């Protein structure tokens, strides 16, 4: 059965997932163990995670969170583990036969059982075949203390962002001749979306693009699965059960609705880092200005990252200079003297205590200085600003940054001149040509030949294949005499011309389809004939009234935001204004979390009305996520955005290359080969850096620390505190 939760105050998605894992799983099992009155050394728990559960926990918890709640050891299910016959174990696993069989292997006989008692939590709904495997293991059955469906089968990677950790889904959903994989992929998407709604306490209305077959199929299957979940869990209470105005809505989309945006260069800090630098699972590996290899964790625990991630690269130098000025004032050495200008004992003590935290602050600042400098260097070396000008003209109805409408022949000539530049690499050429095909509704054969002939270096066949495979997303490749809506075309050109005059950064004029759809949804302008409901909400109910009130706020705030954006740069958060420069400011670390003003603002803001959940099957970009965050600042609705996976331009092109049937058959081998190369490269870099930890503090250590040795004996709590160890490490 699913967990039933008590009413609680508002929490964002990431906080809610974190809270559920700590309170409803680890803390609950720990309390049950303590109630049994076991010896002090037997009150600790062993946490066993399969590969998927490890990734899910790692998105919201760190090792410190686990050990502070009484789990002395966290180990992978797949490995052979040391027995702790006096301790209870928590298993968090997928509801698969493979996981169940591996679980049973830990309890082959009474004398060889690894643990005393067992708490089993499945990530999603468990089938009878899996339960039958568990029932067949009598030694295990007698030790089971908890058997539950956790219903938490997604990664909450940011405050209001999630993904289902399905990077292979794009090829499975759009690949040629791939019916079995497509069906299995859709089933997995639906199952995991149900766990998202269960976590959010939502039984939502479902909207979808009725002209899109994939969105239609997913919407209907998702509705059926939600109905089954609610019927199966009689005690489940959802938001809006008693007040329809509070019932959320899921907007189901897929990547084919906007195939352009993964190809565009986005110039905000987070987007450009993920586009140009080596980032994997939020860990950035880079070389600093002294030539030393470095790692940096890009997460919401880094307050600099919170403030910088959605800023345009044009603003980054000013912000970093502002932070540098504040850090200089915060230097503990500046606080040695008292009001009379003399060195005081109290000032000396405070300065000594502040030095480690101040050093961490300086190191983070230096890391982001190096990272931003590398991004700027790549922008220049690859001529990306020139690429961006052509990209933005293509996606804005042929209107350039000066508001001039260019003809198709003029666009072709601009593209040819650009790809002649040897600094514009193969990837940028493929992205530009793909955008040309999408925005011009196909390409004439003679234009295609001319552009390919101009490309320097030449475009490889696999990249040409990626462009042709856009057809699997519904993009016409050859130029056809299609009927054009002249009135719509005229309006789009007028809007593009207006945007060219109003937008502060000419390289960021394009507005994502997701943000436009959500804005129309909030403003009650989203056409019901195209974006239909599976089950219609009450007509003109307070549900629509709430959205209308929020829309009014959105229109006012958006207009104000545009005016302020054109007049000056958005205000930079001051470290000093948060109290960090005061003589007796106390712990620097305790104050630093105030830097991430955008997240703190969204967390603190009172959420009213129904929740909106936007889901994109086939991948979502960082630019699209940012557009939703920006919108959430200007509306009273909470918006949760997610996808099957986070999509980067390189991965998008790689996946496009494998959509035709002959290429798809080697997709798994190509992915494995690519992963092996990346793993080897990262292993070499990590070996140079030394150790597996990003920082020394256990509070930042990942949950999956597979190489960590297990202690022979668990120490009592008092001795653990005196020795300063977490219990997971000797």
Order of alpha helices (4+ residues) and beta strands (2+ residues): alpha-alpha-beta-alpha-alpha-beta-beta-alpha-beta-alpha-alpha-beta-beta-beta-alpha-alpha-beta-alpha-beta-alpha-beta-beta-beta-alpha-alpha-alpha-alpha-alpha-alpha-alpha-alpha-alpha-alpha-beta-alpha-alpha-alpha-beta-alpha-beta-alpha-alpha-alpha-alpha
